[in-house]
Every structure is written in structure tokens, then in C-alpha cells.
């Protein structure tokens, strides 16, 4: 039987600013990446999001980013490896406190935005992230772009890793995501996106923006639920995958090494 995790970035509201439809999207996913206060989120939002995940039986993980509320963590910031490691530890610790007080454990860590994209290519940054996670809790799963430096770094420090793919994003031939500013980077046709995901899960292949097929491993699929159409897409992708004989389960159930 095919198994795959369905994850989404939630808990990204802040103070009086509301972002995303967390309570709706949580009904359809198996893992939640919860913002930890650096790029988004705050203590009240974190507590509420953890409780939402528990109610919907969704596994939770930390979603650490750069300290960049103004840029939503999507601006590249050059800092030392030690600083990155401490950013990771700090944010894991913040979410761990809410998980601990609610009687659950963290499942994974998935870097956010610019940190995620930079670490996909930058070996030193990827290693710092992996080491930061390992030094806090070596049982945590590192989620990174499939076949990226982040995945390789996690394996090097003996972390469990989950290769992540994106339902609605186009790929370059090197396996990286096409930058959002480029035409064709985001796939808006639901049927095309879902068919691509099925191919990634069952055949471990994806067609790039240039038309070539590359190998890809899909342990977890990232879906977005920041508007009503996106929530409908999450629902559709879950139903279609299950109809294709693909079981949606939290990554901790099948990630072994």
C-alpha cells in the first residue's frame, strides 16, 4: 500500500492579523507545520493552533524561519551557521512548551520560506539546521525539499528525514522549485496538480517546467489552505489520493530512517 503524509503551514496569524483558514485545512491534513513566532505566529496563536491540531488528530511540527515578520520570512538573510542553529533551537523550544503542556510530542521540523529554500542549496546552512534539530531531539523528523542539501544534511547527522514535494509548484531540472516570480511557477489547474502528485507518489517522477522527467521521492506533500479555494483543493487532493489507493497518514508512521 502507498502511504504519504499531507502537511500544511498553519498558525501564521499574528496579533490582530489573521492569515489562513487553519481550522478548515486541519480537517484534511495529517501533519501541521506551526509557526514559532519569528516569521509569523505568536504565543496565543501557537496555543490555539496546537489545540486545533489535537482536536483533528493532526501531528505537529515546528516551522522555524528567519526573524522577519515584515517580510514573512521570505527574504534571504545571511547569518552565521551558529546563529541559524540557535534560531532553530529557540523556535523548537517555543513550540515544544505548548506541545508539552498539552500532553503531546513534536513529530518534525520543517524550515520556512527563505531559510528552507536557501538550505535546499547551501550545504553549510543545511548542516546547521540539521545539527540544531539533532541537538534538541534526535527523534524529530527533518522535513526538506526532496533530494536537496537539507535532506542530505539530515541523513549525515543521523536524523530521520521526510522528502517533501509540492502539489502546486513547478520544478526545475535540478529538483529545485521554480521561483514564484517566474511564469508557470505556480500550478493553478487542480486536476493537473493532483495528477502530478499521484505520479510523484506512485512512480517517483515529476515533469519539470522544461518538459523533462526527473526522479523525486514523495514522503510528504505540502498543501496550502490560505483561502477557500485552497481549502477545497486540499479536500480534493485528499479524496483523490485515497481513491487511488494512497493512504494519508502522519509521516511518523512510515519514516523509519
N, C-alpha and C positions, 0 to 999 in steps of 0.2 A: 504494500500500500504506500502511495505517495503521501508524505506529510510535509507541511510547510507552516511557518509562522506568519501571521498577518500583524504588522505593527503600525503604529501611528504616533506622531509627535503631538502630545497634548499638554495641558497645564501651562499654556503660554500666554494666558491673560496676566495682567499686572495692574494692581491697584484698581482704579476706576476704568481701566481699558480692558475690554473683553475681546478675546480672539479665539475663534474656533468654536465648534459645536461638540465639546468634549463628551457630554452625557449621551449624545446620539451616536457618535462614532464608537464609543466604548462598547456598544451593544454588538458590534460586528468584528472586533479585533481580538487577538489572543495575547498581545503584548503592548504595553504602553511605554513610550519614552517621555518621561516627565521632566520639564524644565526645572532648573535648580536655582534660579534667581540671578544668573549672570547675564544671559541674553534675553530672558523673559521669566515670568513666574515670580511669585513672592511667597512668604510663609503661609498666608491664608489660602492662596490658590493651590499650593502644594498639598496642604492638608485635605482640601476638598477633592483634589484630583485623585489622591491615594484612596480616599473613601469611595469615590466613583468606581475606580478600578476593582476594589474589593467587592463591591456590590455586583459588578458584572463578571466576576471571576476572571479578571484580566491580570496577567503577570506584569510586574512593573520593573522599570529600569531607569537609571539616571540618564539625563540628556544634557550633559555639560557643554557649555560653549564659552566663547570669549566674553570678558566683561564689557559688553557693548549693547546696552539697552537701546540706545538711539539707533543703532544700525541693525538691531535684531540679530546680532551675532553673525551677520553675513559679510562683514568687512574683514579682509585679511589683516591680521595683526602679527607683527614679528616680535616674539619674545623668546627668552632662553628656554632650553629644554627643562631646566629645573622649575621655572615659573609655570610651564604647561603642566608639569607633574603635580605641582601644588594646586593649580586650578582644578585639576581632575579630582584630587583627594578632597578638597574643600567641598566641591559640589556633590560628590558621592556621599560625604558625611552629612550634608544637609538633608538629602532625601532619605538616607538611612535612618535618621532620627524620626521622621514621620512614619516610615515603614515599621520601625521597631515599636513605636508607641501604639501602632495599630495591629501589632502581632503578626506581621508578615515579613518576608525576606525579599531583598532585591534580587532580581534574576540576572540583569545585564546592565551594560553601559554602552550607550551609543552617542558619540560626539555629535555636536550640532553644527550646521552651517559651514562657515569658513573653516573652522577647526577640522571638521570632518573632511572637507574637500582638500584642504592643504595636506592633511595626514595621509590621504589616499596616494599622494605622490612623494611626500617628503619622509624619507626613512627615519631621520633623526626625530622629527616631531611624532611620527607614529610610534617609535620606540618609547618616547617619554610618556605618551598616553598609556601605552600597554603596561609599562612599569608602574605608573601611578595607580592603575587599577589593581595590578597584582599585589602591590604593597599594602593595599587596603583590604582586599579579599580575593584570594586566588581562585575562588569558586565562581566569581562573576564571569559572565559571558561577554566578550567584546564583540560588538556589532560594528561591522565596517563594510565599505563598498566591496562587492565581490572581487576577489583576485587582486586586491590593492595592497599597498605597502602596510596599511593598517592591519589587514588580516595576517600578513606575513610577520609583522612585529608581534602580534598576539601569540602566534604559534611559537615564535622564538623565545618568549618568556614563559611558555607553558600555560597560557590561558586557553580556555575553551573559546572558540570563535564562531560567529554566525555570519555567513556571507549574505549581504543584503542586496536586493535588486529593487528597481523602481518600476511600478506599473505604468506611470505616465511620463517617463523621461526617455529621451533618445540617448543612444550610446555612441561613443567614438570607437574606432577600431582597436584602441589600446585598452578598452574596457572602462574608460572614464566617462562621466556624464557630459553630454553636450552642454556648454554654458547656457544659462537661461536666456541670455540676450540674443542668442543665435536663432534664426528662423528654423523651426522644426524641433527645437529642444524639448518642448512640452507637447505631449500627445493628447489631443482633446477628444478624439474619437474613442468612446468607451469600448466598442467591440474590438477595435484594433489593439487597445491596451490590454484587454483581458486575454485575447488570443496570444499576445506576446508573452504574458505571464505563464500561461499554460505551457507554452513551448519551452520557456526557461526552466520550469519545474520538471516537466516530463522528459525533455530532450537535452536539457542543459545547454541550450543555444539561444542566441538572440541576434536579430538582424540590426546592423549598425545604421547610422544615418546615411552612410555612403552605399548601403545595399549589401555589404558583406556579412557573412555569418561568423560569429565568434563564440567560443566556449564560455559558459558562465554557470556558476553554481548558485542556486537559489535556496537558501535556508530560511530566509525571512523576506517578506515583501512589504515595502513601505507604501502606505496609502495615506492620503491627506483628507481631512474632514473639516476644512475651514469654511465651507459654505454648504447650503442644502444640496446642490448638485454633486458636490464631492461626497457627501454622506450617502447619497443614492448610489454613487459609484462604488463605494466601499461595500454596501449591501449587495450590489450586483456581482462584484468580483468574488465575494464570499460564496454566494449561491452557485455561481458558475463553476468555481473550483470544486466545490463539494459534488456538484453534478458530474464532474469529470473524474470523480473518484479520488480527489485530493483532499485529505483530511486537514482541517485547520486546527493546529494545537500550539501551545506555547513552546518556544524553542528549547526550554529546559528538558522537554520530554524526549527529544531526539538528538540534541547536540551532545556528543559523547567525548569529543576530543578537540 
